[in-house]
Each structure stands twice: as structure tokens, then as C-alpha cells.
Amino acid sequence: AQLRRAHGSYDVVLAADVVYSSGCVGGLTAALGALVRENGLFVQCFPAGRHGQQDFLRALQQAEWSCDVQQLEAALLHGCSHQGSEDEVSAHPFFVLQARRCRRD
């Protein structure tokens, strides 16, 4: 409630590279519960193999968020110099999580 009072609530929250370990799952899930309005959407991009990501997904589902994870098309990352060579882009997939807030706590 304090986080919501201080920062408001939103229909959509976007994030990337926010899960680096399972230790952040509780805090991140609670923060999203405060910041995302009922029926609001959380969208996150993350690389394959990110430690803690599956724990985060389970925590959202247990909090009654409706979650969908899709692999990002590698072609969207081709030509991005910060992603490395074409082979690196193809070998290291990224995913997009869309989580809809189904209820208020």
C-alpha cells in the first residue's frame, strides 16, 4: 500500500533484466501487486536461462496472475551490435512474459 501511495498504479508496467536470482522474486512480485492495477498488464523481456525466472513465473501464477511466455523471434535481434554475432543471437534466445493482473490483493 505504501508503494502504491508513493508512486501510483498503472495499467501497464514494462521491464527487462529485472530477475537475476530467486532472491528477488518475493519483492518483485509484491511490488507488481502494488503497482499494476486490476486487469493491468506486466510485460517483461528476459534471456533464456536466467536464474530465478521460473520461480518468478510460478510466484505470479500463485498470486493469480494470468501468464503467457513466448519466445522472441531471433530475427528481431539480428543486426543489433550489442547482441553479438548472428550465431550468438540464434543460440541465445530471449522471451517475453505477458502477465495480466486478475485480482487485487
C-alpha positions as YAML, in Angstrom:
chain: A
units: angstrom
residues:
- id: 1
  name: ALA
  ca: [0.00, 0.00, 0.00]
- id: 2
  name: GLN
  ca: [2.86, 2.39, 0.77]
- id: 3
  name: LEU
  ca: [4.45, 1.79, -2.64]
- id: 4
  name: ARG
  ca: [1.12, 2.46, -4.38]
- id: 5
  name: ARG
  ca: [0.56, 5.66, -2.36]
- id: 6
  name: ALA
  ca: [4.05, 6.91, -3.19]
- id: 7
  name: HIS
  ca: [4.11, 6.00, -6.89]
- id: 8
  name: GLY
  ca: [0.54, 5.33, -8.02]
- id: 9
  name: SER
  ca: [-0.72, 2.38, -10.01]
- id: 10
  name: TYR
  ca: [-0.55, 1.64, -13.72]
- id: 11
  name: ASP
  ca: [-2.37, -0.19, -16.49]
- id: 12
  name: VAL
  ca: [0.93, -1.39, -18.00]
- id: 13
  name: VAL
  ca: [4.38, -1.94, -16.48]
- id: 14
  name: LEU
  ca: [7.32, -2.79, -18.77]
- id: 15
  name: ALA
  ca: [10.54, -4.39, -17.58]
- id: 16
  name: ALA
  ca: [13.72, -6.05, -18.82]
- id: 17
  name: ASP
  ca: [16.58, -7.66, -16.93]
- id: 18
  name: VAL
  ca: [14.87, -7.47, -13.54]
- id: 19
  name: VAL
  ca: [15.26, -11.10, -12.41]
- id: 20
  name: TYR
  ca: [18.81, -12.21, -11.67]
- id: 21
  name: SER
  ca: [18.18, -14.69, -8.86]
- id: 22
  name: SER
  ca: [15.34, -16.28, -6.95]
- id: 23
  name: GLY
  ca: [16.11, -13.88, -4.09]
- id: 24
  name: CYS
  ca: [14.29, -11.04, -5.85]
- id: 25
  name: VAL
  ca: [11.09, -12.96, -6.56]
- id: 26
  name: GLY
  ca: [9.15, -12.06, -3.40]
- id: 27
  name: GLY
  ca: [9.95, -8.36, -3.53]
- id: 28
  name: LEU
  ca: [9.32, -8.07, -7.25]
- id: 29
  name: THR
  ca: [6.01, -9.93, -7.05]
- id: 30
  name: ALA
  ca: [4.88, -7.73, -4.15]
- id: 31
  name: ALA
  ca: [5.93, -4.55, -5.98]
- id: 32
  name: LEU
  ca: [3.97, -5.55, -9.07]
- id: 33
  name: GLY
  ca: [0.96, -6.34, -6.89]
- id: 34
  name: ALA
  ca: [1.09, -2.77, -5.64]
- id: 35
  name: LEU
  ca: [1.87, -1.02, -8.93]
- id: 36
  name: VAL
  ca: [-0.25, -2.87, -11.52]
- id: 37
  name: ARG
  ca: [-3.98, -2.16, -11.49]
- id: 38
  name: GLU
  ca: [-6.56, -4.95, -11.58]
- id: 39
  name: ASN
  ca: [-6.69, -6.28, -15.17]
- id: 40
  name: GLY
  ca: [-3.42, -4.42, -15.82]
- id: 41
  name: LEU
  ca: [-0.52, -5.90, -17.71]
- id: 42
  name: PHE
  ca: [3.11, -6.58, -16.83]
- id: 43
  name: VAL
  ca: [5.41, -7.18, -19.81]
- id: 44
  name: GLN
  ca: [8.96, -8.45, -19.28]
- id: 45
  name: CYS
  ca: [11.73, -9.39, -21.70]
- id: 46
  name: PHE
  ca: [14.36, -11.84, -20.44]
- id: 47
  name: PRO
  ca: [17.09, -14.11, -21.85]
- id: 48
  name: ALA
  ca: [16.93, -17.90, -21.70]
- id: 49
  name: GLY
  ca: [18.47, -19.47, -18.63]
- id: 50
  name: ARG
  ca: [18.00, -16.51, -16.30]
- id: 51
  name: HIS
  ca: [18.29, -17.87, -12.76]
- id: 52
  name: GLY
  ca: [15.12, -17.23, -10.78]
- id: 53
  name: GLN
  ca: [12.87, -16.59, -13.79]
- id: 54
  name: GLN
  ca: [10.88, -19.82, -13.38]
- id: 55
  name: ASP
  ca: [10.44, -19.08, -9.66]
- id: 56
  name: PHE
  ca: [9.15, -15.61, -10.59]
- id: 57
  name: LEU
  ca: [6.69, -17.06, -13.11]
- id: 58
  name: ARG
  ca: [5.39, -19.54, -10.50]
- id: 59
  name: ALA
  ca: [5.03, -16.75, -7.93]
- id: 60
  name: LEU
  ca: [2.95, -14.67, -10.34]
- id: 61
  name: GLN
  ca: [0.74, -17.65, -11.15]
- id: 62
  name: GLN
  ca: [0.28, -18.43, -7.44]
- id: 63
  name: ALA
  ca: [-0.78, -14.79, -6.94]
- id: 64
  name: GLU
  ca: [-3.45, -15.43, -9.60]
- id: 65
  name: TRP
  ca: [-1.81, -13.56, -12.48]
- id: 66
  name: SER
  ca: [-2.60, -14.94, -15.94]
- id: 67
  name: CYS
  ca: [0.79, -15.55, -17.59]
- id: 68
  name: ASP
  ca: [1.91, -16.21, -21.15]
- id: 69
  name: VAL
  ca: [5.54, -16.65, -22.22]
- id: 70
  name: GLN
  ca: [6.57, -16.51, -25.86]
- id: 71
  name: GLN
  ca: [10.00, -16.77, -27.45]
- id: 72
  name: LEU
  ca: [11.03, -13.57, -29.19]
- id: 73
  name: GLU
  ca: [11.79, -14.07, -32.86]
- id: 74
  name: ALA
  ca: [15.59, -14.09, -33.29]
- id: 75
  name: ALA
  ca: [15.19, -12.06, -36.49]
- id: 76
  name: LEU
  ca: [14.12, -9.09, -34.36]
- id: 77
  name: LEU
  ca: [17.57, -9.06, -32.72]
- id: 78
  name: HIS
  ca: [19.66, -9.53, -35.86]
- id: 79
  name: GLY
  ca: [21.79, -6.52, -36.62]
- id: 80
  name: CYS
  ca: [21.81, -5.33, -33.01]
- id: 81
  name: SER
  ca: [25.53, -4.93, -32.39]
- id: 82
  name: HIS
  ca: [25.15, -5.24, -28.62]
- id: 83
  name: GLN
  ca: [23.66, -8.74, -29.07]
- id: 84
  name: GLY
  ca: [26.79, -10.16, -30.70]
- id: 85
  name: SER
  ca: [27.16, -12.17, -33.88]
- id: 86
  name: GLU
  ca: [24.29, -13.73, -35.80]
- id: 87
  name: ASP
  ca: [25.25, -17.14, -34.34]
- id: 88
  name: GLU
  ca: [25.17, -15.74, -30.79]
- id: 89
  name: VAL
  ca: [21.74, -14.21, -31.38]
- id: 90
  name: SER
  ca: [20.37, -17.51, -32.65]
- id: 91
  name: ALA
  ca: [21.96, -19.55, -29.84]
- id: 92
  name: HIS
  ca: [20.80, -17.26, -27.01]
- id: 93
  name: PRO
  ca: [17.03, -16.80, -27.25]
- id: 94
  name: PHE
  ca: [15.01, -14.13, -25.49]
- id: 95
  name: PHE
  ca: [11.48, -14.45, -24.19]
- id: 96
  name: VAL
  ca: [8.60, -12.09, -23.48]
- id: 97
  name: LEU
  ca: [6.37, -12.64, -20.46]
- id: 98
  name: GLN
  ca: [2.92, -11.06, -20.51]
- id: 99
  name: ALA
  ca: [1.21, -11.30, -17.14]
- id: 100
  name: ARG
  ca: [-2.28, -9.92, -16.54]
- id: 101
  name: ARG
  ca: [-3.32, -8.99, -13.03]
- id: 102
  name: CYS
  ca: [-6.55, -10.89, -12.38]
- id: 103
  name: ARG
  ca: [-7.37, -9.59, -8.92]
- id: 104
  name: ARG
  ca: [-6.39, -7.10, -6.26]
- id: 105
  name: ASP
  ca: [-4.81, -8.31, -3.02]
...
